[in-house]
Amino acid sequence: MTQEERRIFLIDYLKHEDSRLEQLELPAGEEEQKRLLRSLMNVRPARPAPPEFMAVQDAYLLEEREKRGIVFPEALSPVRPGIYLWQGDITRLAADAIVNAANNALLGCFVPCHGCIDNAIHSAAGIQLRLECARIMERQQAPEPAGRAKLTRAYNLPSRYVLHTVGPIVRGAVTRQDRALLAACYRSCLALAADRRLKSIAFCCISTGEFHFPPQKAAETAVRTVLEYLEKNGNGMEVIFNVFQDSDYELYRRLLA
């Protein structure tokens, strides 16, 4: 199959899987088709799919991964010993684990093509990630509290694992509790990564998007917490602060200088 044939196969399957979507027309353009496919995957509930679908999906996502390009931690230059700052798409990083800023349902973002990191990670990983998260939440039988971390496989991402953490939602001024919960997110991810003997972890800017934590205060908490953890534990873990916006890059660059 060509990549176009895979894309059309996946769209056709997902449309006919749900009778409410059968009337959707296939766009002519490549980018419009990609957007439709991502949207259909985003809204799909956590349920198994047949082996043929999974094989085509994985082949499609792996080729898209190669097109985006994979970034290996060893190709980055440290800003401090064991600390890296990288601006770009976190779904390109081949760290042992990347961190996903999740919501308390822990099932990924269901808003079609939403700009959050939760949506980007689930879209690039494939439907297996939502299925694994659903199994975790079924066992837990309760929403995921803020400040903890869960580990899953990464599937079609170049990383080995995804660490899912729920940051605090800021309503108004940042409180001491908000800072404490955000710090707990970073410590929980680092502790879980260390427990699994992972050597590298890439953090996104937790809580600064839809959860409205001011970027400056979030970056200060993130850097302080990570540096304190590494100084105390000294386990040789490498940490990548991953940012997407220019303003965040400047914040972290100053804090790590």
C-alpha positions in Angstrom: 0.0 0.0 0.0 1.1 3.6 -0.6 0.7 6.1 2.1 -2.3 7.6 0.4 -3.9 4.1 0.1 -3.4 3.5 3.8 -4.9 6.9 4.7 -8.0 6.2 2.6 -8.3 2.7 4.0 -8.2 4.0 7.6 -10.7 6.8 6.9 -13.1 4.4 5.2 -12.9 2.0 8.1 -13.4 4.6 10.8 -16.4 6.2 8.9 -18.2 2.9 8.5 -17.4 1.9 12.1 -19.9 4.6 13.3 -23.1 5.0 11.3 -23.2 8.7 12.3 -20.0 9.3 10.3 -20.8 7.4 7.1 -22.0 10.4 5.2 -18.6 12.2 5.6 -17.1 12.9 2.2 -13.4 12.1 1.5 -11.6 15.4 0.8 -9.5 15.6 -2.3 -6.4 17.2 -0.8 -3.7 15.3 1.2 -3.7 17.7 4.1 -7.5 17.7 4.3 -7.4 13.9 4.3 -4.8 13.9 7.1 -6.9 16.2 9.2 -10.0 14.1 8.7 -8.2 10.9 9.7 -6.8 12.5 12.8 -10.2 13.8 13.7 -11.8 10.4 13.3 -9.1 8.8 15.5 -9.5 11.6 18.1 -13.2 11.0 18.6 -13.0 7.2 18.5 -13.9 5.6 21.8 -11.4 3.2 23.4 -12.4 -0.1 21.7 -10.3 -2.7 19.9 -9.9 -2.8 16.2 -9.3 -5.8 13.8 -5.7 -6.8 13.1 -5.9 -5.5 9.5 -6.8 -2.0 10.7 -4.0 -2.1 13.3 -1.4 -3.2 10.7 -2.3 -0.5 8.3 -2.5 2.2 11.0 0.9 1.3 12.4 2.5 1.3 8.9 0.9 4.7 8.2 1.9 6.3 11.5 5.5 4.9 11.3 6.0 6.4 7.8 4.6 9.7 9.1 7.0 9.5 12.0 9.9 9.1 9.5 8.7 12.1 7.5 8.6 14.3 10.7 12.1 13.1 11.6 13.3 11.5 14.8 15.4 13.5 17.3 17.8 11.5 19.4 18.8 12.9 22.9 22.5 12.2 22.1 22.3 14.7 19.2 21.3 17.5 21.6 23.8 19.8 23.4 23.4 20.0 27.2 22.8 23.4 28.8 23.9 21.9 32.1 25.3 18.4 32.8 22.5 16.0 32.0 20.0 18.8 31.3 18.9 19.7 27.8 16.6 22.3 26.3 14.9 21.5 23.0 12.3 23.4 21.0 10.1 21.4 18.8 7.5 18.6 18.5 7.8 16.3 21.4 6.4 13.4 19.3 9.7 13.4 17.4 11.9 12.8 20.5 13.4 9.3 20.9 13.9 9.7 24.7 13.2 6.7 26.9 10.0 8.5 28.0 8.1 11.6 27.0 5.7 13.3 29.4 2.1 13.8 28.4 0.1 16.6 30.1 -3.1 14.6 30.5 -6.6 15.3 31.8 -8.0 13.4 34.8 -9.9 10.9 32.5 -6.4 9.9 31.1 -7.9 8.8 27.8 -6.5 11.5 25.6 -8.2 14.5 24.0 -11.4 13.8 22.1 -11.6 17.2 20.5 -10.8 16.8 16.7 -7.3 18.1 15.9 -7.1 20.0 19.1 -3.8 21.8 19.6 -3.0 20.3 23.0 -0.1 18.0 23.6 -2.4 15.2 24.8 -4.0 15.2 21.4 -0.7 15.3 19.5 0.7 12.4 21.5 -2.3 10.1 21.2 -2.6 11.0 17.4 1.0 10.0 16.8 1.0 6.9 19.0 -2.2 5.3 17.5 -5.4 4.0 19.0 -3.5 1.5 21.2 -2.5 4.2 23.6 -6.1 5.1 24.4 -6.9 1.4 24.8 -4.0 1.0 27.3 -5.0 4.1 29.2 -8.6 2.8 29.3 -7.5 -0.4 30.9 -5.6 1.6 33.6 -8.6 3.7 34.4 -10.9 0.7 34.4 -8.7 -0.9 37.1 -8.5 2.4 39.0 -12.2 3.1 39.0 -11.7 6.8 39.7 -10.4 10.0 37.9 -6.6 10.4 38.0 -5.6 12.9 40.7 -3.3 15.8 39.9 0.4 15.3 40.8 0.8 11.6 40.1 2.1 9.7 37.0 1.2 6.7 35.0 3.4 4.9 32.5 2.3 3.3 29.2 4.0 2.0 26.1 4.6 4.6 23.3 3.5 2.4 20.4 4.2 4.4 17.1 6.1 7.2 18.8 9.9 7.1 18.7 10.1 7.1 22.5 9.8 3.9 24.5 7.2 5.0 26.9 4.8 7.8 27.7 4.4 9.2 31.2 1.0 10.6 31.8 0.5 13.2 34.5 -2.4 15.5 35.4 -1.3 19.0 36.3 -3.2 21.5 38.4 -5.9 23.7 36.8 -5.2 27.4 37.8 -8.3 29.5 38.4 -7.2 33.1 39.2 -4.0 33.7 41.1 -1.5 30.8 41.5 -1.8 29.3 44.9 0.8 27.4 47.0 -1.3 24.3 46.4 -1.0 24.9 42.6 2.8 25.1 42.9 2.9 22.0 45.1 0.8 19.9 42.7 2.8 21.0 39.7 6.1 20.1 41.5 4.5 16.8 42.4 3.9 16.1 38.7 7.6 16.5 37.9 8.8 14.4 40.9 6.2 11.6 40.2 7.4 11.3 36.6 11.1 11.3 37.6 10.5 8.7 40.3 8.5 6.4 38.0 11.1 6.8 35.3 13.9 5.9 37.8 11.9 3.0 39.1 11.8 1.6 35.6 15.5 2.4 35.2 14.9 4.8 32.3 17.9 6.9 31.3 16.2 9.9 29.6 12.9 11.7 30.1 11.5 14.7 28.1 9.1 17.0 29.9 6.5 19.2 28.2 5.4 22.4 29.8 2.8 20.8 32.1 -0.4 22.8 32.9 0.6 25.9 30.9 -1.9 25.3 28.1 -5.6 24.5 28.7 -4.9 24.4 32.5 -3.8 28.1 32.6 -0.7 27.9 34.8 1.3 31.1 34.0 4.4 30.0 31.9 6.9 32.0 34.0 5.8 30.5 37.3 5.4 27.0 35.8 8.9 27.1 34.3 10.4 28.2 37.7 8.7 25.3 39.4 9.7 22.8 36.8 13.4 23.8 36.7 13.7 24.0 40.5 11.9 20.7 41.1 14.0 18.8 38.5 17.3 20.2 39.6 16.5 19.4 43.3 15.5 15.9 42.4 18.6 15.2 40.3 20.9 16.7 43.0 19.3 14.6 45.7 19.1 11.3 43.8 22.1 11.4 41.5 20.9 8.5 39.3 22.4 9.8 36.1 19.1 10.4 34.4 19.1 12.9 31.5 16.3 15.4 31.4 15.1 17.3 28.3 12.9 20.3 28.8 10.8 20.4 25.6 9.2 23.6 24.6 7.2 24.6 21.5 6.9 28.4 21.7 9.7 30.9 21.4 8.6 32.6 24.6 8.9 29.4 26.6 12.3 28.7 25.1 13.6 32.0 26.4 12.1 31.4 29.8 13.9 28.1 30.2 17.1 29.3 28.6 17.3 32.1 31.2 16.4 29.8 34.1 19.0 27.2 33.1 21.8 29.6 32.3 
